[in-house]
Amino acid sequence: MRLHHVQVACSPGTEETARRFYGDGLGLTEVEKPEDLKPKGGVWFRGYDYAGMVTAEIHVGVENPFAPALKAHPALQVATVAELEVVAERLSRLGFDVDWSQRYNFPGNERCHTADGQGNRVELLAPA
């Protein structure tokens, strides 16, 4: 068994904010939703490795009423601490807060936390 995707929520009409965070910030690739799901709104993203294999998939779905996930979260792992720092800096430049206060408290990893434009918690980590 493997994890296929994680879904997070957004409020109606905020797909562009999701594109800024997950696409521009994290560097995930937006993928087409199936035709019968398009009317529901939202946007889907995938991450790929250097061989083109899917390594992560996040679906951003519309919820009304919307409440951000403040504790539950996806955790995305990058290959190196240097890459982690690059992604965190890119998110900061785009205006997303990055919290390094728990950088060294997950054994074997360095990490930071951020929130997408909707306030959903996202963890980023790399092997130490």
C-alpha positions as CSV (number, residue, x, y, z in Angstrom):
1,M,0.0,0.0,0.0
2,R,1.1,3.6,-0.7
3,L,-0.4,7.0,-0.1
4,H,-2.0,8.2,-3.4
5,H,-2.8,11.8,-2.4
6,V,-3.6,14.2,0.4
7,Q,-6.5,16.6,0.2
8,V,-6.5,20.0,1.8
9,A,-9.3,22.6,1.6
10,C,-9.7,26.1,0.4
11,S,-12.5,28.6,0.4
12,P,-14.5,29.2,-2.8
13,G,-12.7,31.2,-5.4
14,T,-9.2,31.0,-3.9
15,E,-7.6,28.6,-6.4
16,E,-5.1,31.3,-7.5
17,T,-3.8,31.5,-3.9
18,A,-3.3,27.7,-4.0
19,R,-1.5,28.0,-7.3
20,R,0.9,30.6,-5.7
21,F,1.7,28.4,-2.7
22,Y,1.7,24.8,-4.1
23,G,2.9,25.7,-7.6
24,D,5.1,28.8,-7.4
25,G,6.2,28.3,-3.8
26,L,6.6,24.5,-3.4
27,G,7.4,23.9,-7.1
28,L,4.6,21.3,-7.6
29,T,3.1,20.9,-11.0
30,E,-0.6,21.6,-11.5
31,V,-2.4,18.7,-13.2
32,E,-5.8,18.6,-14.9
33,K,-8.7,17.4,-12.8
34,P,-11.1,14.9,-14.3
35,E,-13.9,16.5,-16.3
36,D,-16.6,15.4,-13.9
37,L,-14.8,17.0,-10.9
38,K,-14.0,20.3,-12.5
39,P,-17.4,21.9,-11.6
40,K,-16.6,21.4,-7.9
41,G,-13.7,23.9,-8.1
42,G,-10.3,23.3,-6.6
43,V,-6.9,22.5,-8.1
44,W,-4.6,19.4,-8.1
45,F,-0.8,19.3,-7.9
46,R,1.9,16.6,-8.3
47,G,5.5,16.4,-7.5
48,Y,7.9,14.3,-9.6
49,D,11.3,12.9,-9.1
50,Y,14.2,13.2,-11.6
51,A,13.0,10.0,-13.4
52,G,9.5,11.5,-13.8
53,M,7.8,9.3,-11.2
54,V,5.1,10.9,-9.1
55,T,6.4,11.4,-5.5
56,A,3.6,13.6,-4.1
57,E,0.0,14.5,-5.0
58,I,-2.0,17.2,-3.3
59,H,-5.6,18.0,-4.1
60,V,-6.9,21.4,-3.0
61,G,-10.7,21.1,-2.7
62,V,-13.3,23.8,-2.1
63,E,-15.2,23.7,1.2
64,N,-18.0,26.0,2.1
65,P,-18.0,26.8,5.0
66,F,-14.2,26.6,5.1
67,A,-12.0,26.1,8.2
68,P,-8.2,25.8,7.8
69,A,-6.4,22.7,9.1
70,L,-4.2,24.1,11.9
71,K,-2.9,20.8,13.3
72,A,-3.5,18.1,10.6
73,H,-1.1,18.6,7.7
74,P,0.8,17.1,4.8
75,A,4.5,16.7,5.3
76,L,6.6,17.0,2.2
77,Q,10.2,15.7,2.1
78,V,12.9,17.2,-0.1
79,A,16.2,15.5,-0.8
80,T,18.6,17.8,1.1
81,V,18.7,20.5,3.7
82,A,20.0,22.9,1.0
83,E,16.9,22.2,-1.0
84,L,14.7,22.7,2.1
85,E,16.3,26.1,2.6
86,V,15.7,27.1,-1.0
87,V,12.0,26.2,-0.9
88,A,11.6,28.0,2.4
89,E,13.3,31.1,1.1
90,R,11.1,31.0,-2.0
91,L,7.9,30.7,0.1
92,S,9.1,33.7,2.2
93,R,9.7,35.8,-0.9
94,L,6.2,35.0,-2.0
95,G,4.9,36.3,1.3
96,F,4.2,33.0,3.2
97,D,5.4,32.8,6.8
98,V,8.0,30.0,7.4
99,D,8.6,28.8,11.0
100,W,11.9,27.2,11.8
101,S,11.3,27.0,15.6
102,Q,11.1,23.1,15.4
103,R,14.0,22.8,12.9
104,Y,16.0,20.3,15.0
105,N,13.4,18.4,17.1
106,F,12.5,15.6,14.6
107,P,15.3,13.1,14.8
108,G,17.2,12.5,11.6
109,N,15.6,15.5,9.9
110,E,15.6,19.2,9.7
111,R,12.2,20.8,9.1
112,C,10.1,23.9,9.0
113,H,6.4,24.7,9.0
114,T,4.4,27.0,6.9
115,A,0.8,27.6,6.0
116,D,-0.7,27.8,2.5
117,G,-2.6,30.9,1.6
118,Q,-5.7,29.5,3.3
119,G,-4.0,28.9,6.7
120,N,-3.6,25.1,6.3
121,R,-0.5,23.9,8.0
122,V,2.2,22.3,5.8
123,E,5.5,20.7,7.1
124,L,8.6,20.6,4.9
125,L,11.5,18.4,5.9
126,A,14.8,17.0,4.7
127,P,17.2,14.3,6.0
128,A,19.7,15.8,8.3
